[in-house]
């Protein structure tokens, strides 16, 4: 999946990449280390997208202002606020295609081991904090 395709994943105006885990690390270097760990664990190159805060959330403020009122009732708006805070501090980001439980477990282990600041698995109906 390309970064442009990932950026287009939204529901009710909120970022919602179903089947992906979105991880935030303290900076871009830490995110790059995590990407390598995921590749070493067997994830495909095209399934592990690394982004800077500016790349992944260039319009986060706009998303917050224009999100549907229905998004405010769910976890999406809470996550958007979390992401805005992390992005403002220069977090490095990974979006990992991990639709199966086994893959999610691998992502969770790496996120914990490498000190992710946030790790969320996006399901069709439920989003789960991994750390």
N, C-alpha and C positions, 0 to 999 in steps of 0.2 A: 504494500500500500504506500502510495506517495504521501508526502506531507500535505499536499493540497487536498487529497482525498480525505485524509485524517481530519483536517481542519473543517471539512464540510459535514462532519458527523455531528448532528445536533437534533434535539427533540424539544419542541416548544420553545425554541430560541436558546436553549442551553446546550453546552458542549456535552455530547453523549456518545462516545465511541464504543458501542456495544461489542463485546467480545475482546476488548482490549484492557490491559492494565495500564494505568497512567501513574508514573513514578516521578517524584521530584527529589532532586539531590541538592546539596548546598551550593554547588556551582557546576559549570559545564564540564570541568575535568572529572569530577566525581561521577557525573552522568556517563561520560565516556568510559570510565572504568567499569561501571555497571553494565554498559552495553557489551563490553568485551566479555564480562563474566557470563552474560546471557548467551552470547555466541559460543563461548566455550562449553556451555551447558547443552548446546545442541539447537538453539533457536536459529532460524534462518535469517540471513542478513536483511531480507526485505520485511521481516516481521518485527524488527527492532528499530524503531525510528527515534533518533536523538534530535533534540531541538533546544535552542536557547529560549529564554522567556519571550524575547521579542519575536522570534519566529512562530512559536506555538500560539501565543496570545497577543497578536498585534492589535486586536480590537477587543480586548477583554472588557475595557470600560464600556464600549458600545454594547457588548453582549449583556452586561449587567443592566444597562439602562433599557434595553429593548426586549429582554426576556419576557415571555408570556407570564401573566399572573399565575397560571397553573404551574409554572416552573418553581415559583416561590413556595408552593406547598410541598415540594419534594426535596430530596437530598441534593438535587442538582444545583440549586442556588447556594446552598451551604458550601458545596465543593467549589463553585465559582468564586466565592469569597475567599476560601482557603487558597485557591490558585492565584488569585489576584495578590494576596499578601506574599506568597512565595515568589511570584514573578517580580514583585517590586524589590525583592532582595536579591535578584539575580540568579534564581534557581536554574539548574540544568534539568532537562526533562527527557523522559523516555516514554514512548507509547509502544507497548508490546502486545502483539497479537497473541492472545493466550485464551482461546475459547474453551479449552478442556480443563478439568480439575487438576490433572497432573501438571500441566503447564503452569496453571495459576500457582500451584504449590512451589514450583521451581522459582517463579518470579518472587513469591513471598519470601522464600529463603534468602535469595540474593538481595532483595530490598532490605531485609533485616540485617544481614551480614555486613552490607556496605553502607548502612546508616541512612537510608532514604528518609526524607522529611515527611513524605506523604506517599502512599501507595494505595490505589483504588482499582478494584476490578469492576468493570462495567458490564452488568448483565442486562437482559432485555427489560426486566421489571425491577431489579434490585441492584444497587451498587454496594460493594462490600469493601470496607477498609481492610487492607492486608497487614498493616502494622499498627 
